[in-house]
Amino acid sequence: MSPRLYLLFEQLPDLLGGHLTLAVPAIFFGVLISLPLGVLCVKSATIRGPIMSLVSLVQTVPSIALLAIMVALLGGTIGYWPAFIALLIYSILPIIRNTIVGLESVDPAMREAAKAVGMRPLQQLFRVELPLAFPVILAGIRTATVWVVGIATLSTPVGAPSLGNYIFSGLQLRDWQRVIFGCVATMTLSLVLDQLIAVIEKSIQSRRKISLILASCAIVALVGIGIVPGVIGPEPAGFSKLQEQGNDFAGSDKGDVPRTSLDGQVIRIGAKGFTEQFILAEILRKKIEDAGGTPEVLSNMGSTIVFDALAKNTVDVYVGYTGTIWSTVLKETDPIGRTAMRAAVAGRLYDEYGIVLAGALGFENTYALVAKSQTLQRYNLRQIGDLTPIAEDLKIGGDPEFFGRPEWQRVRRLYSLTDITEVGMDSTFMYQAVADGQVDVAAGFSTDGRIDAFDLRVLDDPKGAFPPYDAVLLLSPQAAKNKNLVHALEPLLNRISVSAMRDANRQVDEDGVTPKEAASKLLKHETKGPPLSR
Amino acid sequence: MHVPAIELIALTKCFGNSDEPAVKSVDLSVAQGEVLAIVGGSGSGKTTTLKMINRLIEPTSGSVKVMGEDVTNVDPVGLRRSIGYAFQGVGLFPHMTVGQNVGVTLQLLGWTKEATGERVSELLAMVDLPANEYQARLPSELSGGQQQRVGFARALASNPQAILMDEPFGALDPITRDALQQEFRSLQKKLELSVVLVTHDMSEAVLLADRIAVMHEGEVAQVANPRVLLTSPVNEYVAQLIDTPRRHSDFIESLLHGSMAGGEP
């Protein structure tokens, strides 16, 4: 097996486990909720209208939006619960609909026969109507299973590990093997669950108890496998431990625990969904492992989701960017200087959230408008302002998040770019799109390795429209109290230069190096020498 | 004098907003141990009348008494458990075995598993389907005649005070039908069952019933034993209905005696 494939398989137990512990209970409780609702809908025309409209309406909400909405509804809680609830909601429609169709297709003569032999209404339902509707209801459960297993891949961005991790990180890293691996694993899981339910159906109908028991056991065992490698519960596994340890240190110091050891504590590392964040998460992972901790990486999280998780101690540490926090968390519209902003962000995060900004890593990853070097030379374009006269004819590519951010509004205002055409796309594709001429300019990132790789150049920003984006190490209120953790991560501060970060990004994006390898290379080179001069 | 097993008094049913009642002021009674056939064409109200007896349909006016007790005074579910019902098109539950179908009412009545099992074997033996061979089968694995026997066994399960039958022999081939009719008659005599039998087939009524009620357009045209019906029908409709079996038998008799005088049947 190739080493890359081996790496993918290595993650499989955890991700498959996460996927199963989400999907199977969601379907199970979906059945528990939908069956009675379906029965009620058949028995009462008054509630049927409202219930069916509501269920159908919720189904039309795009699944990724529903997951994000769940995070908001649960007060910013990330991880298992929002994903579970969203999946549960998705399982309801097919089961309810088939319950109604199944019950209504029961021959009226059978209903009358049930009444005539002396069954009460509930006895008619349980002894005759439901058993006769069973094949149709089960078909609904099978549909729900296939949907839920597929949609569960979208739990990755809300911090619940699933087979979607392969797909999301694969898209970011442009590693198609990884994407396909994730898809195949998800499809296989769908088929296996679907077939197990089919076996249950057949064995109930043909009254073969043994295969019924075997198939049921197989499903329970699958969920069991999911739970064993690491419970992904609503509470961070490491949080309670951390607290305990924190108390220990506050009280008596246990002599046999070395001061620098994290002693197996679980530390949860957050990461957003792009290459640099994957590499930084691996760097943090390495440092925590070296200090004896047990790191867990939650990657592909949205900016606000990972921040909220940090504030709630659901994530212990992640690398944020001052400019992002300045505008999206602190809601400031006008940027200030780099050092001033870092100080202001640190102060306000501590005051308002108890989050500790441990320090800057040394590089800045700011938004930057990039274009083909060739084009810029030909038309003698140097800075963003040079685009103003031709803005009407230009197309700018960028991720949808960028176009919604205040920084972009500011750039448009300061450089009069209101007429430029916005083309939303995943950041994976935008550099290629500029290189191919599908768009003229892209809203890229200054540390992105693909700027060099595609022979692009950054347009100057003389008016300072983009705020500074210092990479800073953020610790949750709980994690900040953990001296050993702080100790373990301190050596990273002021050690990573822009060029080193861009180079690491390029290796991953272009050379197919894994984030882990890029991280250990970067650690070897950067953290040996003296700190960067500020 | 015994109380009648079933008594219908001025029984009337109007459906929905239809002006014309489906059943108009029907008076009928069934003595204990008697078979009463209700005969009539489609839409004559015969099935509606039958279903009002065990309250599958509630009457608009009038009353029904079973063993002297007005059925509106008793729990309809208990009433149905105490009256056997054999259905048009059999009505066995396809997801239950033969044994479960026969024992379903007993189970509803709270009989123990052992008692139910014993009674089911006895009933299946009574209808000539040995339990050890048929009990575990599904209805779909039986022939039409066998299914109908299971239907009888189920109707007889709780030793009912009366049995209601809605076209029970309708879907059977002539030979099976004849055999089953014979068996039914002998069982009925042996168990002294009180039976209301709804049929559109006058020959069947003549063969099986002690008395026949002819229904037409929701009303009872005439109630009498087959002989009286044959000899003195009260109107043209009854005469026409009763004429069919008579012509059949005349024709067969003429065949047997070697003359074709009877003409076409």
Interface residues (C-beta under 8 A of the other chain):
Chain A: A109 M110 E112 A113 A114 K115 A116 V117 G118 M119 R120 Q123 R127 V128 P131 L132 F134
Chain B: N54 L56 V77 G78 R80 R81 Y85 F87 Q88 G89 G91 L92 F93 P94 H95 V104 T105 L108 L109 R154
